[in-house]
């Protein structure tokens, strides 16, 4: 019996974890554990996790929902999808659930999660991963997904092919559109360029995707951010598509116009935001590599209050 833990039952963890729970509910081979707390844990224990998309609604139940390490027990796989500011605290609290063989798959918005987790668990196989999806907590125990786009990419420079193929099979059998990629650094940075510029622009301008695309000044701000982060990525030696800015704008144009970034949603709700991982990180990397990022600096100053 392989035991798979999902840490963070928000938009990403809830949606993909929900697909895993649905696929393996009566399985003899896999056990799905939701690691959740508070209202979310209570709602899922009582009524299951409800997933609402544009086309359907479904209720799924994991084998266990808990945040007690003793109850959770040892895990074979841990998929992490909390906010980036929770990485150290949430994973440290689960150290007794992580054995030497546990494979950790981070699905965060930033690009430094793999390094940060590897520091905590130097003996473990920590993969790199990213997702493209617009989903959020609608209410405790309910995840709302907008639009049709949902892709999960992962890979590793060190993990064995057999481990990678096994995880790919687990994900694909759960009808998760997932891809095992060789050049995972570049794939993760392509996503980061998209989400970092979007999170920074939507939060700074207080506009959703449609408003940014339809307002010429806002669009110029967004494109300027893309150019700055592209310069940082190039300085780091990443081999990204030569038209990465054009490709990223195209991705935005295909996104639901009424949608915004999770950082913007958190800002509007008065919650802690991922500004350090999504905006300030680019400023810091720019300084490290001698690349000027004046617009990122300006936005970081405004958003870090």
N, C-alpha and C positions, 0 to 999 in steps of 0.2 A: 504493500500500500504506500503510494507516494503522497506526501502531505504538502499541499501548496497553500502558503499564507499570502493574503492580500493585505498590505498595510496601507490604510488610508482609503476609506470608502467614500471618496468624493466623486467628482465628475469622471475622472479617468479610472481610478481604482474600482469605483462602483459599477461603471459600465462594463469594463473588461472582466472584472471579478464576477460580475453578474452573469456574463456569458459562460464563464468557467463553471460557476455554480449550477447553471441550467444544464450544461452538457454533462456534468459528472455527478448529478444529484444522487443517482442510484448506482454509481460505479463501485466496483470492487477494487479498482486499481488506483483511484485518486480520491483524496479527501480535500475539500476546499474550505479554508478557514478565513473568515473575515475578521481582521483585527481592527476593531472600532470601539469607540467609547461614547459616553454621554447619551444624548438624545438619539443619535444615529444607532448606537448599539441596542438601545431599548426598543426603538421602532422596528428594527430588523428582527429582533428576537420575537416580538409579538406578532408581526404581520408579514415578515419576509421583506425583501428588497424589491421595490417596484421600479421598473425601467420604462420610461415613456419616450418613444421616438415620434417622428412625424407620421409614421405608418401603423404603429402597434403599441400595445401596453402589455407588459408581462410581469409576473411576480416570481421571484426566484428565492430559494432558501439554501444557504450554505450548510455544510455539515456542522459548523460551529461558528458562533460569533462571540468574540471575547477580547479583552485586552489584558487578561491575566496570564502571564507567561507559564505558570504552572498548569493552567487549564489548556493552553495552546499546545504545549509540548514541543518536541523537536520537529523542525521543518526540513523538507528536502529542497523546496524552492520558496523564495520569498520575493514577491513582486511589490515594490515600494512605490507608492503614489501619494505621499503626503505633500505638503507645501515644502519648498526648499529650506525654509527657516526652521523646519522641524526635524531635519535629517538626523542630526546628532542625538537629540533627546529621544526621539521615537525609536531609533535603532538600538541605542544603548539599553533602553528598557527591555528590549527583546533578546539581549545577549544569551540568555539561557535557552532560547529556542533555536539558536544558530549553532549547528555542529560544523565540524571541519568540512563536510561534504555539501553543506547547504550552498546552493547556487542563488545569488542575489541579482535580481533584474530591476534596476532603477528606471522609473518612468516619470521623470521630473521635467519641469520647464527649463531649468538651467543646463549648463554643460559641465559643471564641475562635480556633479553628484558621485560619479564613479570614483574619482580621486578621494573625495571626502569619506565615502563608505569604506574604501580600501584601507584608509588609515585606521578606522575602527576595527576592521576585520582583515588584517593583513594575510591571513592563511586562506581566506575564502576566494572563490571564483566570483568576482563582481563584474557583471557584464555592462555593456553600454546599451542604452535603448532610448527610443523616443516615440511619441504617438502624434498623429494628426487627428483631432476630434474636437468638436465643440459640444461639451456636455457639462452639466453643473448639478449641484444639489438643489432640487426644487423645494423640498422640505425634508425633514429627517426621515430617512428610509425611502426617499423617492429621488431617482436620478432622471434628469431631462436631457435628452440628446437632440441637438438641432442639426438639420442638414444630413446629407448622405455620406459625408466624408469620414472614414474611419480606417486608419492604417497604423500598424505597429511594426516598428523596425528594431532589430537588436543584433548584436554581434559581440565579438571579443577578439583581442589579439592573442590571448593565451589559452582560452578554454578549449577542451577537446571537441572534435567534430561530433563525436557520439553524443556528448552532453547537449550540444547546440541543436542537433537534429531531434533529440528527444523532446526538448522544450518546444521546438517548432511544431512538432507533431501534436503535443498537448494543446497548443494554442489553436492550430488549424482545425483540429477535431472539434473544438468549441466554437467553430465558425468565426474565429477572429482572423481578420485579414492581416496576416503577419508575414514578415520577410526577414530571413537571415541574411545579413549583408557583410561582405568582406571589409569594405572601407567604411566602417561604422563611424569613425571620427568625423568624416566629411558629412555623412548622413545626419548625424546629431547636430552638427553645426549648421547645415542647411535649414533644419527645423528651428534652431536657435535664432538664426537670422530673421526668420519669419516671426517667431513669437516675441523676440526681444523688441524689435522695431514696433510691432503691433501693440504690445503691452505699454511701451513707453509713450507712443503717440496717443492711444486711446485714453490713457490715464492723464496725460499732460493736457490734452485738448478737451477732455471730457466729451468725447464723441464716439459713436459706434462705427462699425465698418462702413456702412452706407454713407454716413455723414462725412467721413474722411475722404472717401472716393469722390463724393459729389462737390466737395469744397476745394477749389484749386489751391488755396494757401495751405490747407490741412494736408492735401496730397503731397505738396512740395516738402512739407515738414517730414512726412513719412518717408519719402524717397531719399531725403537728405540723411535720415537715420540709417537707411539701408546702405547708402554709400559709405558712411562712417564705419559701420560694423563689417562691411565687406573689406575695407582697408585693414582692419584689425585681423580678420581671418587670413588675409593674404600675408600679412606680416608674420603670422604664426606658421606660415608654410603649408596651410591647408589647400588641397587641390580641389577647389570648388568650380562648378560650371562657370564659363567666362561670362555668361549672361544671367548670373544668379539674381541680380536686382530685377531684371525683367521677369524672370521665372517667379520670383517672390510676389511681385505686383499681380501677376496672373493668378497666383494662388489666392490672394486677397480678393480679387475680382470674382472668383468662383465661390467665395464664402458667403454665407447668409448675411444679407445687408443689415438685418436687425441685431446681429450678434456683436459682442465686444470681447475683450480679453478678460481672463479671470482676474488679472491684477486690477483692471478698471472696476470690475464688479466688487472686488474686495474693498477697494478705495471708497466706492460709493456707500458700501455697507458699514464703513468705519472700522473695518477689520485690519489686522496686520497684513502687509502686502509683501510680494516677492521682489520689491524694487532693488534689493542688494544683489540678487542673483540675475535679474533681467536687465537692469539699467546700469547700476554702479559697477557691476562686473565688467562691462564693456569699457567703461572709463579706466578701470584698473588695468585691464589687459592692454589698452591703448598706451597707457603710461609705461608699462613693462616693455612694450615693443617700440616705443618712440613714435606712436601714431596719434595725431591730434583728433579728438572727438568732442568739438566744442558744443554741439547740440545735445549729445548724450550728457555732457557735464552739466549743461544748463538745466535739463530735465531732471537729472538726478538731484540737483540742489533743491529744486522745487518740491520733488516728491518725498525726499528724505527730510522730514520735519522733526 
